[in-house]
Amino acid sequence: QVQLVESGGGLVQAGGSLRLSCAASGRTGRDYAMGWFRQAPGKEREFVAAIRWLSGNTYYADSVKGRFTISRDNAKNTLYLQMNSLNTEDTAVYYCAARPPSSSGSYYSQTEYVHWGQGTQVTVSS
């Protein structure tokens, strides 16, 4: 079983920054991939970023490329999402998710992620 706990959400003004964290515990093997997704009010949940834990290869949605950075700390078993130049369209609940090594589909697809955190709210004010 894998447990994921997000933190770091909050209220920030447009143009500001936030860093989200996701603490992973349980059977999180080093060959997992980890991702961030978000869901805005009235919208479908969408991919934000992902990272392959072993290689460190990263993947980003076009809407956040150049503004957000995904990273991980192996020693702490923690995933991060540094969000800069935030705008009101970034307002959403952000979820951390884990993709097992048995998955062969796209890193961008939420159906490949089987473990999910409870989410953390990010609100960007204008």
Disulfide bonds with the S-S distance in Angstrom:
Cys22-Cys96 2.02
